Amino acid sequence: MHVLSSFDTGTCQPWRTRDPVSSTPVVKVPLNEVAMPPISRCQSGFTLIEVMIVVMIIAILSAIAIPQYQQYIVRSKLTDAMNNLSAERVLMEQYYQDNRQYACPAAGDATKPPLPQMKYFTFACALGTDASGNANAQAYTLTAKGLATDSQVSGFTYTLDNTNAKSSVGPANWGGTQASCWITNKGGC
């Protein structure tokens, strides 16, 4: 029986084979049972540098991805407010066509368009006023205000009136006060 070290064949596992010349079984022995060369080919795993590089790449990616994901969540909540204000405006206009005046919802009154109930915003309706300060049923303003309990939307307020004039107030880093549009992303409208 002929003995070869696994260093001779480049493998690190013991196994049996046949010698091609004599057809006698050959037993390969792991390197640790034979004289060890200065650098073993049997080492496996990752070096500390390789692990540190992977950790660094993950840290860089998460530093970019997490803030973008948080902005995405806030934008989705803001879209809810804008969509519901627009839908409420349609209901107000339908009511106006039927009654030739606007009306804000009242508790228990099913004849007036109801305000939406949302998880992140509260909605309010106010009729316009004439020059003497009396309520005027020919104008209205709808408002969606972010709930104080949700820190992501607590600084946002959206308004919409009967002329479809839109305005919004948001945190300074989201565009601050916008007199003619709704804040939809960081930096403004």
N, C-alpha and C positions, 0 to 999 in steps of 0.2 A: 504494500500500500504506500502510495506516494503522498506526502504532506506538502501543501502549498499554503502560504499565508494569503489572507485576503488582500493584502497590500499588492500582491502580484497581479491580481485581476481587477483591482479597483472597487471591490465590494466589501461591505462591512458585516455581512451576515454569513455564518457558517452554513455550508450546504454540501451535498454530495454530488459528484459527477463522475464520469468515466474519462480516463486518460485516452485521448484520441489515438495514440500510437499503440499502446499495449492493451487497451480496453479493460484495464484494471481500475477498480474504484479509487477515486481520489477524494480525500477529505480536506476541505478547506477549513482553516482554523482562524478565528477572529484575531485581530492584531494584538489584542491584549494578552494573548497566550504565546505570542512569538515576540521576538525583539521588536520594540516599538521604534518606528522611524521618528525623526525630530518633530514633524508635524503630521498628526493623524488625519486621515481622510474620513474617519468614522465620526467626527464631531458633527452634531446636528443642533438645530435651534437657531435663534437669532442673536446677533450681537447687540450690545447695549446701544450702540450708535443707530442701528436699524430700528430698534424699538423707539428711541428718542425721536427719530425722523417721523415715524408714523404718528406718534403722539403730537408732534408739532403740526403736522398736516391736519389732523383732526381738530386741534385747537384753532387753527386759522379758519378752517371751514365753518366751525361752529360760531366763531366770532362774527362771521359774515351772515350766516344763515339765521341765527336766533333773532337778531333785530329785524330782519326782513320778514320773518314769520310773524313776529309780534305786530308789525305794521299791517300785514295781511289780515290778521284777526281784527284789528281796529277798523280797517277799511270795510270789512264785511259787516260789522255792526253799524257803521255809518250808512251803508247802502240800505239797510233795513229802515232807517229813519227817512231817508230820501224817497224810497219807494212808497212808504205808507203816507207820507205827506202828499205825494202826487196822486195816490189813490183817493185820499180824502178830498183833495181838490175836485176830482171828477164827481164825487158824491155831492159836494157842495154845489157844483154847477148844475147837476141834474135836479137838485132841489130847487134851485133858482129858476130853471126852465118851467117847472111845474107851478111854482108859487110866486114868481116875480119878486122874490126877496130871498136873502140868505138867512139861515138860521143855524146857530150853534147848538150842538146836542145838549139836551137837558136830561137829568136823571129820570129814567122811567118813560121818556117820551120816544116812542118807536117811530114817530112820523118824521123826525129829523135825522140826518146822517150821523151815525155813531162815530165816536173817535176810536182809533185803534188802541188796543192794549198790547204793549210790547214789553219785552224782557229788559231792554237796555235804555229805553226812552219813555218819557211821559209826553203826552200830546195835549195841547190846549187850543181852544178856538176863542177868538174875540171878534165881535162885530165892530165895524168901523164907527167912527164918530163924525158928526157934522161940524160945521164951524162953531156952533154954540156948545159943543161937547156932549150932545145927546147921542144915544146909540142910533146908528144908521144901518138899516138892514140891506143897504146896497153895497156894502163892502165888508170884508172880513180878513183876518190874519190867522193863519194856522202856525203853531209853534211846536217843535219837537225838541225837548231838552234832555240831555244825557243824565241818567240817574247818578246821584252822588255815591251810591254804593258800588258802582262799577268805575274803578279808577281809570280805565281805558277811554271811557266816553264822558266822564263827568264834566269836562270843560266845553263840550260841544252843544251849540244851540242852532237849530235850523228854523227859518221862517219862510212862509209862502203866503202870498195874498191873492185877492181876486183878480189882479192884473197879471198873475203868474210871475211877479217879481220875487226873486229868491235872494236871501241873504243868510249869512252864517257867521257864527262866532266860534272860535276854537282856540286851543292853546297856541302860544306864539310860534312854536316850532312846527305847527301844522298850518300856518298861514294867518293866524290872528283873526281879525275881523275882515270879512269879505262882504261888501255892500251889494254886490250884483251877482253873486254866484254862491253855490254850495261848495264847501271844502270837501274834496274827494280823496286827497292824498296829502302827504307831507309836502309842504311848500305851497299849498294853495289849492286853487280850483282845477 
